[in-house]
Amino acid sequence: MANADFSQNNKQTAPGGFDAGSYREKAKPEQTVKLTPRQQKLAALEAKLPAALSTRAAALALSVVVMLAAFFGFGSAKLRGKYNTAHQWFTAGVAADNGYNLSEELTTRENTAANILTTASNTLGADSAEVLAAQTALNDFSACLQAVQNGGKSQTMTYYQGSTMHALYQADQALGTAIDQLYAKLQEQAADPMKMGAVQGQYGQFNSAATIIGTLQYNTAVYEYQKDVGGFPASVLGALSGVKEVEPFA
């Protein structure tokens, strides 16, 4: 009887029909890359974003929105600061005017004109043509001045039109003419036109205020301000933040 060959049966067979040679060595896990603290913070922020924002395009769009918001926010605040400063020039005065301001000088014009009118009414009579004309001019001037001082809108007086400041300018010019004519009429009635007592002093103050107004740098400052905030994007920021116009006295 021939000897049987059992050499094939000597190989060990693993359960399931796989021999030991069928197994491979288990793959080693990839080494974890260590993140810097800054990268860890960025990763944490990214993980909190909605899925739609995790894409590069959405993240870029978000960055643009954030930058625009910061630009408009900072720009609006800066523009409003400039406006707040310019808005006070009427009452506080421009730095170059050394304490003089439009509001105070125009108020002096109003008060001295009223004093001159009182004297003229007692001297010439309340129905005098010059007194009536000066009183009408003073009433219009006072209304315009009050509108500006109270932040009023456009005024339409007897014959003044345009912005509030322009109406005030016109009313001041008309008041000056009316008071000049009234004072000239008083001089006709005076024994000595060069010595008219208290009314002469009031008339001197009335004209002195006009001289000071003519030297103020208010208009120069306003024109510079308008030039500074009138272009793009300042004009757009101004409209969005509700900044109002600052008007010259002209």
C-alpha positions as CSV (number, residue, x, y, z in Angstrom):
1,M,0.0,0.0,0.0
2,A,1.4,3.4,-1.1
3,N,2.2,5.9,1.6
4,A,-0.4,8.7,1.7
5,D,0.8,12.3,1.2
6,F,-0.5,14.3,4.1
7,S,1.7,17.3,3.5
8,Q,-1.3,19.5,2.4
9,N,-3.1,18.7,5.7
10,N,-0.2,20.0,7.8
11,K,-1.2,23.7,7.0
12,Q,-3.4,25.3,9.7
13,T,-6.6,26.6,8.4
14,A,-8.3,29.5,10.2
15,P,-12.1,29.4,10.7
16,G,-14.1,30.6,7.8
17,G,-11.8,29.2,5.2
18,F,-9.0,31.7,5.5
19,D,-5.5,30.5,6.3
20,A,-3.1,32.4,8.5
21,G,-1.5,34.0,5.5
22,S,-4.7,35.8,4.6
23,Y,-4.4,38.2,7.6
24,R,-2.7,41.5,7.2
25,E,-1.1,43.6,9.9
26,K,-3.5,46.2,11.4
27,A,-2.9,49.7,10.0
28,K,-1.5,52.1,12.5
29,P,-3.6,55.2,13.1
30,E,-2.4,58.4,11.6
31,Q,-0.6,60.7,14.0
32,T,-2.7,63.6,15.2
33,V,-1.4,67.0,14.2
34,K,-1.1,69.3,17.1
35,L,-2.8,72.7,16.7
36,T,-1.4,75.9,18.1
37,P,-3.5,77.8,20.6
38,R,-4.5,80.3,17.9
39,Q,-5.5,77.5,15.5
40,Q,-7.5,75.9,18.3
41,K,-9.5,79.1,18.8
42,L,-10.2,79.4,15.1
43,A,-11.3,75.8,14.9
44,A,-13.6,76.3,17.9
45,L,-15.2,79.4,16.2
46,E,-15.5,77.6,12.9
47,A,-17.3,74.7,14.7
48,K,-19.9,77.1,16.1
49,L,-20.8,78.4,12.7
50,P,-23.9,77.1,10.9
51,A,-23.2,74.6,8.1
52,A,-24.0,77.2,5.5
53,L,-21.2,79.5,6.8
54,S,-18.6,76.8,6.9
55,T,-17.8,77.2,3.2
56,R,-15.1,79.6,2.1
57,A,-17.4,81.7,0.0
58,A,-19.9,82.2,2.9
59,A,-17.1,83.0,5.3
60,L,-15.7,85.6,2.9
61,A,-19.1,87.2,2.6
62,L,-19.4,87.3,6.4
63,S,-16.1,89.0,6.6
64,V,-17.2,91.6,4.1
65,V,-20.4,92.2,6.0
66,V,-18.5,92.6,9.3
67,M,-16.0,95.1,7.7
68,L,-18.8,97.1,6.2
69,A,-20.7,97.2,9.4
70,A,-17.5,98.4,11.2
71,F,-16.9,101.0,8.5
72,F,-20.4,102.5,8.6
73,G,-20.5,102.4,12.3
74,F,-17.2,104.1,12.8
75,G,-17.8,106.5,9.9
76,S,-21.3,107.5,11.2
77,A,-20.0,108.2,14.6
78,K,-17.1,110.3,13.3
79,L,-19.5,112.3,11.0
80,R,-22.0,112.9,13.8
81,G,-19.1,114.2,16.0
82,K,-18.2,116.7,13.3
83,Y,-21.8,117.7,13.0
84,N,-22.3,118.2,16.7
85,T,-19.2,120.5,16.7
86,A,-20.4,122.5,13.7
87,H,-23.9,122.7,15.0
88,Q,-22.7,124.6,18.0
89,W,-20.8,127.3,16.1
90,F,-23.9,129.5,15.9
91,T,-24.2,129.8,19.7
92,A,-20.7,128.9,20.9
93,G,-18.7,130.5,18.1
94,V,-15.8,129.3,15.9
95,A,-12.5,128.9,17.7
96,A,-10.9,131.6,15.5
97,D,-13.6,134.2,16.6
98,N,-12.2,134.4,20.1
99,G,-15.5,134.1,22.0
100,Y,-17.7,136.0,19.6
101,N,-20.7,134.3,18.1
102,L,-23.6,134.9,15.7
103,S,-26.3,134.2,18.2
104,E,-25.1,136.8,20.8
105,E,-24.4,139.5,18.2
106,L,-27.8,139.0,16.5
107,T,-29.5,139.2,19.9
108,T,-27.7,142.5,20.6
109,R,-29.0,143.8,17.2
110,E,-32.5,142.7,18.3
111,N,-32.4,144.3,21.7
112,T,-30.9,147.6,20.7
113,A,-33.3,147.9,17.7
114,A,-36.2,147.5,20.2
115,N,-34.7,150.2,22.5
116,I,-34.3,152.6,19.5
117,L,-37.9,151.9,18.5
118,T,-39.2,152.7,22.0
119,T,-37.5,156.1,21.9
120,A,-38.6,156.8,18.3
121,S,-42.2,155.9,19.1
122,N,-42.2,158.4,22.0
123,T,-40.6,161.0,19.9
124,L,-42.1,160.6,16.4
125,G,-45.3,158.8,17.4
126,A,-46.3,155.2,17.1
127,D,-48.0,155.9,13.7
128,S,-44.9,157.3,12.1
129,A,-44.1,155.6,8.8
130,E,-40.5,155.1,9.9
131,V,-41.6,153.6,13.2
132,L,-44.1,151.3,11.6
133,A,-41.5,150.1,9.0
134,A,-38.9,149.4,11.6
135,Q,-41.4,147.6,13.8
136,T,-42.4,145.3,11.0
137,A,-38.7,144.6,10.2
138,L,-38.0,143.9,13.9
139,N,-40.9,141.5,14.1
140,D,-39.7,139.5,11.1
141,F,-36.1,139.5,12.4
142,S,-37.2,138.3,15.8
143,A,-39.3,135.5,14.3
144,C,-36.3,134.3,12.1
145,L,-33.9,134.5,15.0
146,Q,-36.1,132.5,17.3
147,A,-36.6,129.9,14.6
148,V,-32.8,129.4,14.2
149,Q,-32.2,129.4,17.9
150,N,-34.9,126.8,18.5
151,G,-33.7,124.6,15.6
152,G,-36.8,125.5,13.5
153,K,-37.4,124.5,9.9
154,S,-37.7,126.8,6.9
155,Q,-39.5,130.0,7.6
156,T,-41.6,132.2,5.3
157,M,-41.9,135.7,6.7
158,T,-43.3,138.8,5.1
159,Y,-41.0,138.5,2.2
160,Y,-38.1,136.2,3.3
161,Q,-37.8,132.8,1.6
162,G,-35.3,130.0,1.6
163,S,-33.6,128.2,4.5
164,T,-33.9,129.4,8.1
165,M,-30.4,130.9,8.2
166,H,-30.9,132.6,4.8
167,A,-34.2,134.1,6.0
168,L,-32.4,135.3,9.1
169,Y,-29.7,136.9,7.0
170,Q,-32.3,138.7,4.8
171,A,-34.2,139.8,7.9
172,D,-31.1,141.2,9.5
173,Q,-30.3,143.2,6.3
174,A,-33.8,144.6,6.2
175,L,-33.7,145.5,9.9
176,G,-30.4,147.4,9.5
177,T,-31.9,149.5,6.7
178,A,-35.1,150.2,8.6
179,I,-33.2,151.2,11.8
180,D,-30.9,153.5,9.8
181,Q,-33.8,155.3,8.3
182,L,-35.5,155.5,11.7
183,Y,-32.4,157.0,13.3
184,A,-32.0,159.4,10.5
185,K,-35.6,160.6,11.2
186,L,-34.8,161.0,14.9
187,Q,-31.7,163.1,14.0
188,E,-34.0,165.5,12.0
189,Q,-36.0,166.1,15.1
190,A,-33.0,166.5,17.4
191,A,-31.6,169.9,18.5
192,D,-28.1,168.5,17.9
193,P,-27.9,165.4,15.7
194,M,-24.5,164.6,17.1
195,K,-25.8,164.6,20.7
196,M,-28.8,162.4,21.0
197,G,-28.2,160.8,24.4
198,A,-29.1,157.2,25.2
199,V,-30.6,156.5,21.7
200,Q,-27.2,157.4,20.2
201,G,-25.5,154.8,22.4
202,Q,-28.1,152.1,21.4
203,Y,-27.6,152.9,17.7
204,G,-23.8,152.6,18.2
205,Q,-24.2,149.2,19.7
206,F,-26.6,148.1,17.0
207,N,-24.0,149.0,14.3
208,S,-21.1,147.6,16.3
209,A,-22.8,144.2,16.4
210,A,-23.1,144.3,12.6
211,T,-19.4,145.1,12.3
212,I,-18.5,142.1,14.5
213,I,-20.8,139.8,12.5
214,G,-19.0,140.9,9.3
215,T,-15.6,139.8,10.7
216,L,-16.7,136.4,12.1
217,Q,-15.2,133.2,10.6
218,Y,-18.5,131.4,11.0
219,N,-19.2,131.2,7.2
220,T,-15.6,130.1,6.4
221,A,-15.9,127.2,8.9
222,V,-19.3,126.2,7.6
223,Y,-18.1,126.1,4.0
224,E,-15.1,124.0,5.0
225,Y,-17.5,121.6,6.9
226,Q,-19.8,121.3,4.0
227,K,-16.9,120.5,1.7
228,D,-15.6,117.9,4.1
229,V,-19.0,116.0,4.5
230,G,-20.5,116.7,1.1
231,G,-18.7,114.0,-0.9
232,F,-19.0,110.2,-1.0
233,P,-19.2,108.3,1.3
234,A,-19.7,111.1,3.8
235,S,-23.0,112.2,2.2
236,V,-24.4,108.7,2.3
237,L,-23.3,108.2,5.9
238,G,-24.8,111.5,6.8
239,A,-28.2,110.5,5.4
240,L,-28.1,107.2,7.1
241,S,-27.2,108.6,10.5
242,G,-29.6,111.5,10.3
243,V,-27.0,114.3,10.3
244,K,-28.6,117.6,9.4
245,E,-27.2,120.4,7.3
246,V,-25.2,123.3,8.8
247,E,-26.1,126.5,7.0
248,P,-24.0,129.6,6.4
249,F,-25.3,133.0,7.5
250,A,-25.7,134.4,4.0
